[in-house]
Amino acid sequence: MKKSDFYYDLPQELIAQTPIEPRDASRMMVVNKTSGEIEHRHFYDLVDYLTEKDCLIINDTRVLPARIFGTKDTGATVEFLLLTQKENKVWECVAGPGRRAKPGAVFSFGNGLMTGEVLDVLEGGNRLVRFTCDGNFYEVLDRVGEMPLPHYITQKLEDKERYQTVYSRELGSAAAPTAGLHFTNELLKRIEQKGVSIGRVVLHVGLGTFRPVKEENIEDHLMHSEHYHLPPETARLINKTHANGGRVIAVGTTTCRTLESVATKFGRIEADDDWTSIFIYPGYRFKCIDALITNFHLPESTLIMLVCAFAGYENTMNAYKTAVEERYRFFSFGDSSFFC
């Protein structure tokens, strides 16, 4: 398939800049992947579509305030975006403008709360940076860093926690698993009271999530790699759910990619800790998940390709066209879609 097959026209004013309150008040599109039938509901209605045989699998990664601004002794300022921890306090980072971040350059962050030395320029232009600070690195980072909001959100986020899911706990992501942003603790309690089981995985979201597909033939696109962890108790829950005739419902494309990566690797679901660069697009045969909760995604992105693979190409593209016509708000702080 061609990249252009996944294009849709999205008016700029439909890109949500501020989060809705409460979280679960967002609109939810329900798409029957067999018939293509569409319903318009709210996210707090999600419980109506679940049964006691089902399980929800969530990604409880937590977003790092990974956007930091460093100043050289010359007064020059460089923005760093922390991507991957290589060793203790040594990170692979995106730096810009890169010409100011040459090997040996030292930067101060937060008026001296932390310093960083550029050790090397990696293939592709990213920098390897060693950070130094007194006390716990993550506590200092929380003081000097900002949330790495997607480029399409231009307004400043006042509350860092609004870009975290209410169930986040494992630090390590450069972006939020945004499908989970619509859950509240109260909604999760209602879901559990209905008898639905909730399992956890971790996939630390990388900035490759936002990397555009440049090749017209989508099969030529090289996916980024992300680290995941599927614990034994979640593997047991998934296998028990399927054995009892229930559905495994993935909350977000990150959870979907984790479960499908494990199922592809082993031919079944079992505990695992590894890296994945799985690319799911139409023609892929799903091996684990039975339903998907996800946000709307950018035109021509790998994420909309994944949704097309799961819900069907015609169903998905029609759903996106309908969402635009119905004036849904899109992306991280926008409305959710639920494909069942």
Short mmCIF file of the C-alpha atoms (twelve columns), coordinates in Angstrom:
data_MODEL
# 
_entry.id   MODEL 
# 
loop_
_atom_site.group_PDB 
_atom_site.id 
_atom_site.type_symbol 
_atom_site.label_atom_id 
_atom_site.label_alt_id 
_atom_site.label_comp_id 
_atom_site.label_asym_id 
_atom_site.label_seq_id 
_atom_site.Cartn_x 
_atom_site.Cartn_y 
_atom_site.Cartn_z 
_atom_site.pdbx_PDB_model_num 
ATOM 1   C CA . MET A 1   0.000   0.000   0.000  1 
ATOM 2   C CA . LYS A 2   1.011   3.596   -0.530 1 
ATOM 3   C CA . LYS A 3   1.498   6.245   2.126  1 
ATOM 4   C CA . SER A 4   -1.035  8.422   0.331  1 
ATOM 5   C CA . ASP A 5   -3.696  5.747   0.910  1 
ATOM 6   C CA . PHE A 6   -3.740  6.835   4.556  1 
ATOM 7   C CA . TYR A 7   -4.217  10.551  4.006  1 
ATOM 8   C CA . TYR A 8   -7.260  12.421  5.245  1 
ATOM 9   C CA . ASP A 9   -7.946  16.143  5.397  1 
ATOM 10  C CA . LEU A 10  -7.763  17.441  8.970  1 
ATOM 11  C CA . PRO A 11  -8.619  21.104  9.617  1 
ATOM 12  C CA . GLN A 12  -6.109  22.754  11.946 1 
ATOM 13  C CA . GLU A 13  -8.851  23.982  14.281 1 
ATOM 14  C CA . LEU A 14  -9.814  20.392  15.165 1 
ATOM 15  C CA . ILE A 15  -6.431  19.681  16.772 1 
ATOM 16  C CA . ALA A 16  -7.087  19.881  20.518 1 
ATOM 17  C CA . GLN A 17  -4.714  22.241  22.334 1 
ATOM 18  C CA . THR A 18  -6.109  21.889  25.844 1 
ATOM 19  C CA . PRO A 19  -7.345  18.805  27.718 1 
ATOM 20  C CA . ILE A 20  -11.017 18.272  28.452 1 
ATOM 21  C CA . GLU A 21  -12.155 17.952  32.068 1 
ATOM 22  C CA . PRO A 22  -12.988 15.550  33.469 1 
ATOM 23  C CA . ARG A 23  -10.814 13.211  31.463 1 
ATOM 24  C CA . ASP A 24  -13.555 10.717  30.673 1 
ATOM 25  C CA . ALA A 25  -15.951 13.389  29.339 1 
ATOM 26  C CA . SER A 26  -14.339 13.219  25.896 1 
ATOM 27  C CA . ARG A 27  -16.417 11.950  23.018 1 
ATOM 28  C CA . MET A 28  -15.887 8.355   21.971 1 
ATOM 29  C CA . MET A 29  -16.491 6.874   18.571 1 
ATOM 30  C CA . VAL A 30  -17.424 3.192   18.667 1 
ATOM 31  C CA . VAL A 31  -16.742 1.308   15.451 1 
ATOM 32  C CA . ASN A 32  -17.890 -2.229  14.810 1 
ATOM 33  C CA . LYS A 33  -15.020 -3.701  12.826 1 
ATOM 34  C CA . THR A 34  -17.266 -6.373  11.294 1 
ATOM 35  C CA . SER A 35  -20.115 -4.182  10.031 1 
ATOM 36  C CA . GLY A 36  -18.426 -0.768  10.039 1 
ATOM 37  C CA . GLU A 37  -21.347 0.636   12.048 1 
ATOM 38  C CA . ILE A 38  -20.492 3.793   14.001 1 
ATOM 39  C CA . GLU A 39  -21.882 5.001   17.320 1 
ATOM 40  C CA . HIS A 40  -21.160 8.325   19.015 1 
ATOM 41  C CA . ARG A 41  -20.802 8.054   22.792 1 
ATOM 42  C CA . HIS A 42  -18.641 9.441   25.610 1 
ATOM 43  C CA . PHE A 43  -15.619 7.779   27.108 1 
ATOM 44  C CA . TYR A 44  -17.382 7.236   30.423 1 
ATOM 45  C CA . ASP A 45  -19.747 4.913   28.485 1 
ATOM 46  C CA . LEU A 46  -16.860 2.521   27.847 1 
ATOM 47  C CA . VAL A 47  -18.051 0.228   30.641 1 
ATOM 48  C CA . ASP A 48  -21.213 -0.500  28.597 1 
ATOM 49  C CA . TYR A 49  -19.100 -2.254  25.960 1 
ATOM 50  C CA . LEU A 50  -17.221 -4.528  28.372 1 
ATOM 51  C CA . THR A 51  -18.216 -7.865  29.914 1 
ATOM 52  C CA . GLU A 52  -16.988 -9.702  32.981 1 
ATOM 53  C CA . LYS A 53  -15.134 -12.145 30.729 1 
ATOM 54  C CA . ASP A 54  -12.988 -9.356  29.221 1 
ATOM 55  C CA . CYS A 55  -9.674  -7.929  30.328 1 
ATOM 56  C CA . LEU A 56  -8.218  -4.481  29.701 1 
ATOM 57  C CA . ILE A 57  -4.467  -4.291  29.204 1 
ATOM 58  C CA . ILE A 58  -2.942  -0.892  29.997 1 
ATOM 59  C CA . ASN A 59  0.529   0.551   29.482 1 
ATOM 60  C CA . ASP A 60  1.616   2.066   32.806 1 
ATOM 61  C CA . THR A 61  4.719   3.822   31.514 1 
ATOM 62  C CA . ARG A 62  5.295   7.297   32.910 1 
ATOM 63  C CA . VAL A 63  6.487   10.249  30.831 1 
ATOM 64  C CA . LEU A 64  9.762   11.909  31.741 1 
ATOM 65  C CA . PRO A 65  9.840   15.737  31.755 1 
ATOM 66  C CA . ALA A 66  12.432  15.116  29.084 1 
ATOM 67  C CA . ARG A 67  12.563  18.538  27.417 1 
ATOM 68  C CA . ILE A 68  15.333  20.600  29.011 1 
ATOM 69  C CA . PHE A 69  17.113  23.805  28.010 1 
ATOM 70  C CA . GLY A 70  20.842  24.112  28.599 1 
ATOM 71  C CA . THR A 71  23.027  27.220  28.578 1 
ATOM 72  C CA . LYS A 72  26.720  27.335  27.649 1 
ATOM 73  C CA . ASP A 73  29.140  29.715  29.332 1 
ATOM 74  C CA . THR A 74  28.910  31.775  26.129 1 
ATOM 75  C CA . GLY A 75  25.209  32.339  26.808 1 
ATOM 76  C CA . ALA A 76  24.080  30.150  23.904 1 
ATOM 77  C CA . THR A 77  20.998  28.034  24.644 1 
ATOM 78  C CA . VAL A 78  20.334  24.527  23.315 1 
ATOM 79  C CA . GLU A 79  17.203  22.423  23.730 1 
ATOM 80  C CA . PHE A 80  17.794  18.770  24.645 1 
ATOM 81  C CA . LEU A 81  15.222  16.010  24.451 1 
ATOM 82  C CA . LEU A 82  16.131  12.886  26.419 1 
ATOM 83  C CA . LEU A 83  15.444  9.731   24.424 1 
ATOM 84  C CA . THR A 84  17.155  6.647   25.846 1 
ATOM 85  C CA . GLN A 85  19.238  6.067   28.966 1 
ATOM 86  C CA . LYS A 86  22.474  4.339   27.953 1 
ATOM 87  C CA . GLU A 87  24.028  4.072   31.417 1 
ATOM 88  C CA . ASN A 88  23.854  5.904   34.736 1 
ATOM 89  C CA . LYS A 89  23.120  9.557   33.895 1 
ATOM 90  C CA . VAL A 90  24.248  9.081   30.271 1 
ATOM 91  C CA . TRP A 91  21.476  9.629   27.745 1 
ATOM 92  C CA . GLU A 92  20.986  9.683   24.014 1 
ATOM 93  C CA . CYS A 93  19.394  13.058  23.235 1 
ATOM 94  C CA . VAL A 94  18.092  15.137  20.386 1 
ATOM 95  C CA . ALA A 95  19.812  18.537  20.512 1 
ATOM 96  C CA . GLY A 96  18.964  21.711  18.696 1 
ATOM 97  C CA . PRO A 97  20.529  23.715  17.313 1 
ATOM 98  C CA . GLY A 98  23.020  20.872  16.924 1 
ATOM 99  C CA . ARG A 99  25.917  23.060  15.858 1 
ATOM 100 C CA . ARG A 100 26.108  24.373  19.427 1 
ATOM 101 C CA . ALA A 101 26.242  20.876  20.950 1 
ATOM 102 C CA . LYS A 102 29.621  19.565  19.841 1 
ATOM 103 C CA . PRO A 103 31.590  16.919  21.775 1 
ATOM 104 C CA . GLY A 104 33.141  18.504  24.868 1 
ATOM 105 C CA . ALA A 105 30.528  21.258  25.159 1 
ATOM 106 C CA . VAL A 106 29.158  21.678  28.697 1 
ATOM 107 C CA . PHE A 107 25.690  23.032  29.482 1 
ATOM 108 C CA . SER A 108 23.999  24.232  32.660 1 
ATOM 109 C CA . PHE A 109 20.350  23.417  33.373 1 
ATOM 110 C CA . GLY A 110 18.051  25.060  35.897 1 
ATOM 111 C CA . ASN A 111 20.548  27.722  36.967 1 
ATOM 112 C CA . GLY A 112 23.136  25.122  37.850 1 
ATOM 113 C CA . LEU A 113 20.936  22.387  39.345 1 
ATOM 114 C CA . MET A 114 22.321  20.068  36.665 1 
ATOM 115 C CA . THR A 115 25.077  20.109  34.071 1 
ATOM 116 C CA . GLY A 116 25.532  18.070  30.938 1 
ATOM 117 C CA . GLU A 117 28.582  17.308  28.809 1 
ATOM 118 C CA . VAL A 118 28.227  16.229  25.190 1 
ATOM 119 C CA . LEU A 119 30.297  13.063  24.812 1 
ATOM 120 C CA . ASP A 120 29.671  12.145  21.195 1 
ATOM 121 C CA . VAL A 121 27.605  12.762  18.060 1 
ATOM 122 C CA . LEU A 122 25.821  9.562   17.100 1 
ATOM 123 C CA . GLU A 123 24.803  8.300   13.687 1 
ATOM 124 C CA . GLY A 124 21.747  10.273  12.661 1 
ATOM 125 C CA . GLY A 125 22.827  13.354  14.598 1 
ATOM 126 C CA . ASN A 126 21.657  12.539  18.129 1 
ATOM 127 C CA . ARG A 127 23.987  13.408  21.006 1 
ATOM 128 C CA . LEU A 128 25.334  11.254  23.827 1 
ATOM 129 C CA . VAL A 129 25.253  13.392  26.969 1 
ATOM 130 C CA . ARG A 130 26.517  12.743  30.509 1 
ATOM 131 C CA . PHE A 131 24.518  14.606  33.159 1 
ATOM 132 C CA . THR A 132 25.790  15.551  36.622 1 
ATOM 133 C CA . CYS A 133 23.737  16.716  39.591 1 
ATOM 134 C CA . ASP A 134 23.489  16.465  43.355 1 
ATOM 135 C CA . GLY A 135 20.917  13.981  44.606 1 
ATOM 136 C CA . ASN A 136 18.464  11.896  42.603 1 
ATOM 137 C CA . PHE A 137 18.680  12.537  38.848 1 
ATOM 138 C CA . TYR A 138 14.946  12.077  38.253 1 
ATOM 139 C CA . GLU A 139 13.987  14.458  41.053 1 
ATOM 140 C CA . VAL A 140 16.265  17.123  39.589 1 
ATOM 141 C CA . LEU A 141 14.938  16.427  36.088 1 
ATOM 142 C CA . ASP A 142 11.414  16.937  37.394 1 
ATOM 143 C CA . ARG A 143 12.454  20.417  38.594 1 
ATOM 144 C CA . VAL A 144 14.253  21.561  35.443 1 
ATOM 145 C CA . GLY A 145 12.365  19.687  32.704 1 
ATOM 146 C CA . GLU A 146 9.201   20.231  30.707 1 
ATOM 147 C CA . MET A 147 6.847   17.670  29.232 1 
ATOM 148 C CA . PRO A 148 7.809   16.748  25.643 1 
ATOM 149 C CA . LEU A 149 4.447   17.576  24.112 1 
ATOM 150 C CA . PRO A 150 3.873   16.612  20.464 1 
ATOM 151 C CA . HIS A 151 4.694   19.304  17.922 1 
ATOM 152 C CA . TYR A 152 1.036   19.844  17.098 1 
ATOM 153 C CA . ILE A 153 0.314   21.070  20.661 1 
ATOM 154 C CA . THR A 154 1.503   24.661  20.758 1 
ATOM 155 C CA . GLN A 155 0.001   25.827  24.050 1 
ATOM 156 C CA . LYS A 156 2.011   25.476  27.267 1 
ATOM 157 C CA . LEU A 157 0.829   22.740  29.625 1 
ATOM 158 C CA . GLU A 158 0.365   24.162  33.119 1 
ATOM 159 C CA . ASP A 159 -0.073  20.836  34.943 1 
ATOM 160 C CA . LYS A 160 2.532   18.168  34.126 1 
ATOM 161 C CA . GLU A 161 0.275   15.427  35.470 1 
ATOM 162 C CA . ARG A 162 -2.266  16.105  32.725 1 
ATOM 163 C CA . TYR A 163 0.141   14.498  30.252 1 
ATOM 164 C CA . GLN A 164 0.330   11.370  32.443 1 
ATOM 165 C CA . THR A 165 -2.236  8.595   32.688 1 
ATOM 166 C CA . VAL A 166 -3.783  8.250   36.150 1 
ATOM 167 C CA . TYR A 167 -2.215  4.784   36.377 1 
ATOM 168 C CA . SER A 168 1.318   5.709   35.241 1 
ATOM 169 C CA . ARG A 169 4.173   4.436   37.428 1 
ATOM 170 C CA . GLU A 170 7.187   3.255   35.386 1 
ATOM 171 C CA . LEU A 171 9.363   6.231   34.353 1 
ATOM 172 C CA . GLY A 172 10.896  6.051   30.919 1 
ATOM 173 C CA . SER A 173 8.739   7.459   28.104 1 
ATOM 174 C CA . ALA A 174 9.469   10.424  25.874 1 
ATOM 175 C CA . ALA A 175 5.739   10.721  25.089 1 
ATOM 176 C CA . ALA A 176 2.484   9.645   26.691 1 
ATOM 177 C CA . PRO A 177 0.508   6.532   25.723 1 
ATOM 178 C CA . THR A 178 -2.309  8.898   24.860 1 
ATOM 179 C CA . ALA A 179 -5.252  6.464   24.648 1 
ATOM 180 C CA . GLY A 180 -4.988  6.073   28.407 1 
ATOM 181 C CA . LEU A 181 -5.270  9.810   29.103 1 
ATOM 182 C CA . HIS A 182 -9.071  9.530   29.069 1 
ATOM 183 C CA . PHE A 183 -9.329  7.161   32.031 1 
ATOM 184 C CA . THR A 184 -10.169 8.417   35.509 1 
ATOM 185 C CA . ASN A 185 -9.735  6.476   38.736 1 
ATOM 186 C CA . GLU A 186 -13.518 6.444   39.091 1 
ATOM 187 C CA . LEU A 187 -14.007 4.923   35.634 1 
ATOM 188 C CA . LEU A 188 -11.391 2.267   36.336 1 
ATOM 189 C CA . LYS A 189 -13.226 1.404   39.556 1 
ATOM 190 C CA . ARG A 190 -16.521 1.045   37.660 1 
ATOM 191 C CA . ILE A 191 -14.829 -1.227  35.134 1 
ATOM 192 C CA . GLU A 192 -13.437 -3.467  37.864 1 
ATOM 193 C CA . GLN A 193 -16.780 -3.511  39.674 1 
ATOM 194 C CA . LYS A 194 -18.302 -4.952  36.498 1 
ATOM 195 C CA . GLY A 195 -15.879 -7.867  36.811 1 
ATOM 196 C CA . VAL A 196 -13.468 -6.800  34.081 1 
ATOM 197 C CA . SER A 197 -9.841  -7.642  34.888 1 
ATOM 198 C CA . ILE A 198 -7.077  -5.098  34.298 1 
ATOM 199 C CA . GLY A 199 -3.537  -6.128  33.417 1 
ATOM 200 C CA . ARG A 200 -0.407  -4.020  32.982 1 
ATOM 201 C CA . VAL A 201 2.458   -3.928  30.514 1 
ATOM 202 C CA . VAL A 202 5.199   -1.369  30.008 1 
ATOM 203 C CA . LEU A 203 6.311   0.023   26.675 1 
ATOM 204 C CA . HIS A 204 8.423   3.148   26.941 1 
ATOM 205 C CA . VAL A 205 7.219   5.391   24.136 1 
ATOM 206 C CA . GLY A 206 9.943   6.903   21.984 1 
ATOM 207 C CA . LEU A 207 9.829   9.991   19.781 1 
ATOM 208 C CA . GLY A 208 9.820   7.685   16.789 1 
ATOM 209 C CA . THR A 209 6.081   7.558   17.437 1 
ATOM 210 C CA . PHE A 210 5.893   10.988  15.794 1 
ATOM 211 C CA . ARG A 211 8.385   10.294  13.014 1 
ATOM 212 C CA . PRO A 212 6.662   10.709  9.644  1 
ATOM 213 C CA . VAL A 213 6.606   7.986   7.036  1 
ATOM 214 C CA . LYS A 214 8.729   9.318   4.182  1 
ATOM 215 C CA . GLU A 215 8.670   6.355   1.789  1 
ATOM 216 C CA . GLU A 216 5.681   6.200   -0.534 1 
ATOM 217 C CA . ASN A 217 5.706   2.399   -0.366 1 
ATOM 218 C CA . ILE A 218 4.926   1.846   3.321  1 
ATOM 219 C CA . GLU A 219 6.752   -1.493  3.402  1 
ATOM 220 C CA . ASP A 220 10.012  0.434   2.911  1 
ATOM 221 C CA . HIS A 221 9.509   2.374   6.166  1 
ATOM 222 C CA . LEU A 222 11.974  1.516   8.944  1 
ATOM 223 C CA . MET A 223 10.291  1.447   12.355 1 
ATOM 224 C CA . HIS A 224 11.932  2.781   15.511 1 
ATOM 225 C CA . SER A 225 12.706  0.421   18.386 1 
ATOM 226 C CA . GLU A 226 11.114  0.636   21.849 1 
ATOM 227 C CA . HIS A 227 11.616  -1.317  25.065 1 
ATOM 228 C CA . TYR A 228 8.731   -3.312  26.561 1 
ATOM 229 C CA . HIS A 229 8.046   -5.532  29.560 1 
ATOM 230 C CA . LEU A 230 5.192   -8.029  29.846 1 
ATOM 231 C CA . PRO A 231 5.058   -9.420  33.418 1 
ATOM 232 C CA . PRO A 232 4.072   -13.029 34.271 1 
ATOM 233 C CA . GLU A 233 0.796   -12.044 35.949 1 
ATOM 234 C CA . THR A 234 -0.355  -10.216 32.809 1 
ATOM 235 C CA . ALA A 235 0.566   -13.171 30.608 1 
ATOM 236 C CA . ARG A 236 -1.482  -15.461 32.870 1 
ATOM 237 C CA . LEU A 237 -4.442  -13.043 32.764 1 
ATOM 238 C CA . ILE A 238 -4.415  -12.864 28.964 1 
ATOM 239 C CA . ASN A 239 -4.216  -16.624 28.556 1 
ATOM 240 C CA . LYS A 240 -6.987  -17.150 31.137 1 
ATOM 241 C CA . THR A 241 -9.192  -14.567 29.399 1 
ATOM 242 C CA . HIS A 242 -8.884  -16.267 26.037 1 
ATOM 243 C CA . ALA A 243 -9.403  -19.714 27.591 1 
ATOM 244 C CA . ASN A 244 -12.678 -18.457 29.116 1 
ATOM 245 C CA . GLY A 245 -13.919 -16.960 25.858 1 
ATOM 246 C CA . GLY A 246 -13.269 -13.335 26.827 1 
ATOM 247 C CA . ARG A 247 -11.718 -10.509 24.850 1 
ATOM 248 C CA . VAL A 248 -8.287  -8.988  25.340 1 
ATOM 249 C CA . ILE A 249 -8.746  -5.238  24.889 1 
ATOM 250 C CA . ALA A 250 -5.590  -3.221  24.300 1 
ATOM 251 C CA . VAL A 251 -5.581  0.335   25.611 1 
ATOM 252 C CA . GLY A 252 -3.533  2.126   22.975 1 
ATOM 253 C CA . THR A 253 -1.276  1.244   20.090 1 
ATOM 254 C CA . THR A 254 1.679   0.867   22.487 1 
ATOM 255 C CA . THR A 255 -0.104  -1.911  24.384 1 
ATOM 256 C CA . CYS A 256 -1.163  -3.454  21.075 1 
ATOM 257 C CA . ARG A 257 2.425   -3.423  19.806 1 
ATOM 258 C CA . THR A 258 3.675   -5.007  23.025 1 
ATOM 259 C CA . LEU A 259 1.176   -7.872  22.968 1 
ATOM 260 C CA . GLU A 260 1.517   -8.529  19.251 1 
ATOM 261 C CA . SER A 261 5.316   -8.429  19.508 1 
ATOM 262 C CA . VAL A 262 5.294   -11.124 22.188 1 
ATOM 263 C CA . ALA A 263 2.732   -13.232 20.345 1 
ATOM 264 C CA . THR A 264 4.771   -12.969 17.136 1 
ATOM 265 C CA . LYS A 265 8.018   -13.822 18.932 1 
ATOM 266 C CA . PHE A 266 6.774   -16.909 20.777 1 
ATOM 267 C CA . GLY A 267 3.627   -17.911 18.924 1 
ATOM 268 C CA . ARG A 268 1.790   -17.420 22.229 1 
ATOM 269 C CA . ILE A 269 1.660   -14.995 25.154 1 
ATOM 270 C CA . GLU A 270 4.232   -15.374 27.898 1 
ATOM 271 C CA . ALA A 271 6.262   -13.092 30.132 1 
ATOM 272 C CA . ASP A 272 8.954   -11.215 28.267 1 
ATOM 273 C CA . ASP A 273 11.317  -8.248  28.409 1 
ATOM 274 C CA . ASP A 274 12.738  -7.094  25.095 1 
ATOM 275 C CA . TRP A 275 12.842  -4.432  22.391 1 
ATOM 276 C CA . THR A 276 10.402  -4.257  19.494 1 
ATOM 277 C CA . SER A 277 10.326  -2.550  16.122 1 
ATOM 278 C CA . ILE A 278 7.148   -4.272  14.934 1 
ATOM 279 C CA . PHE A 279 5.359   -2.442  12.121 1 
ATOM 280 C CA . ILE A 280 1.661   -3.298  11.854 1 
ATOM 281 C CA . TYR A 281 -0.172  -2.305  8.679  1 
ATOM 282 C CA . PRO A 282 -3.027  -3.780  6.588  1 
ATOM 283 C CA . GLY A 283 -2.425  -7.421  5.837  1 
ATOM 284 C CA . TYR A 284 -1.099  -8.141  9.332  1 
ATOM 285 C CA . ARG A 285 -2.891  -11.003 11.134 1 
ATOM 286 C CA . PHE A 286 -3.488  -10.187 14.788 1 
ATOM 287 C CA . LYS A 287 -2.424  -12.899 17.197 1 
ATOM 288 C CA . CYS A 288 -3.525  -11.577 20.584 1 
ATOM 289 C CA . ILE A 289 -5.820  -8.565  20.836 1 
ATOM 290 C CA . ASP A 290 -9.563  -8.674  20.211 1 
ATOM 291 C CA . ALA A 291 -10.431 -4.992  20.629 1 
ATOM 292 C CA . LEU A 292 -8.556  -1.701  20.661 1 
ATOM 293 C CA . ILE A 293 -9.022  1.622   22.421 1 
ATOM 294 C CA . THR A 294 -7.064  4.359   20.682 1 
ATOM 295 C CA . ASN A 295 -7.016  8.063   19.871 1 
ATOM 296 C CA . PHE A 296 -7.277  9.476   16.380 1 
ATOM 297 C CA . HIS A 297 -3.906  9.677   14.652 1 
ATOM 298 C CA . LEU A 298 -2.050  11.841  12.167 1 
ATOM 299 C CA . PRO A 299 -2.642  11.323  8.450  1 
ATOM 300 C CA . GLU A 300 -0.132  8.958   6.821  1 
ATOM 301 C CA . SER A 301 1.296   7.880   10.217 1 
ATOM 302 C CA . THR A 302 2.280   4.350   11.246 1 
ATOM 303 C CA . LEU A 303 -0.419  4.599   13.938 1 
ATOM 304 C CA . ILE A 304 -3.318  5.097   11.540 1 
ATOM 305 C CA . MET A 305 -1.884  2.201   9.513  1 
ATOM 306 C CA . LEU A 306 -2.049  -0.012  12.621 1 
ATOM 307 C CA . VAL A 307 -5.683  0.959   13.229 1 
ATOM 308 C CA . CYS A 308 -6.517  0.247   9.577  1 
ATOM 309 C CA . ALA A 309 -4.955  -3.193  9.971  1 
ATOM 310 C CA . PHE A 310 -7.129  -3.911  13.000 1 
ATOM 311 C CA . ALA A 311 -10.489 -2.312  12.182 1 
ATOM 312 C CA . GLY A 312 -10.285 -2.600  8.408  1 
ATOM 313 C CA . TYR A 313 -9.093  0.021   5.944  1 
ATOM 314 C CA . GLU A 314 -12.521 1.153   4.709  1 
ATOM 315 C CA . ASN A 315 -14.000 1.183   8.227  1 
ATOM 316 C CA . THR A 316 -11.135 3.237   9.599  1 
ATOM 317 C CA . MET A 317 -10.906 5.831   6.860  1 
ATOM 318 C CA . ASN A 318 -14.696 6.246   6.936  1 
ATOM 319 C CA . ALA A 319 -14.521 6.694   10.725 1 
ATOM 320 C CA . TYR A 320 -11.903 9.427   10.338 1 
ATOM 321 C CA . LYS A 321 -13.974 11.193  7.677  1 
ATOM 322 C CA . THR A 322 -16.990 11.003  9.974  1 
ATOM 323 C CA . ALA A 323 -14.983 12.322  12.937 1 
ATOM 324 C CA . VAL A 324 -13.973 15.391  10.927 1 
ATOM 325 C CA . GLU A 325 -17.570 15.954  9.809  1 
ATOM 326 C CA . GLU A 326 -18.817 15.590  13.402 1 
ATOM 327 C CA . ARG A 327 -16.160 18.049  14.629 1 
ATOM 328 C CA . TYR A 328 -14.334 15.651  16.953 1 
ATOM 329 C CA . ARG A 329 -11.234 17.091  18.618 1 
ATOM 330 C CA . PHE A 330 -8.131  15.180  17.617 1 
ATOM 331 C CA . PHE A 331 -4.935  13.788  19.169 1 
ATOM 332 C CA . SER A 332 -3.486  13.784  22.675 1 
ATOM 333 C CA . PHE A 333 -6.091  15.951  24.407 1 
ATOM 334 C CA . GLY A 334 -8.881  15.232  21.978 1 
ATOM 335 C CA . ASP A 335 -11.577 12.614  21.654 1 
ATOM 336 C CA . SER A 336 -11.080 8.867   21.750 1 
ATOM 337 C CA . SER A 337 -12.135 6.175   19.337 1 
ATOM 338 C CA . PHE A 338 -12.934 2.613   20.353 1 
ATOM 339 C CA . PHE A 339 -12.686 -0.116  17.762 1 
ATOM 340 C CA . CYS A 340 -14.338 -3.358  18.792 1 
# 
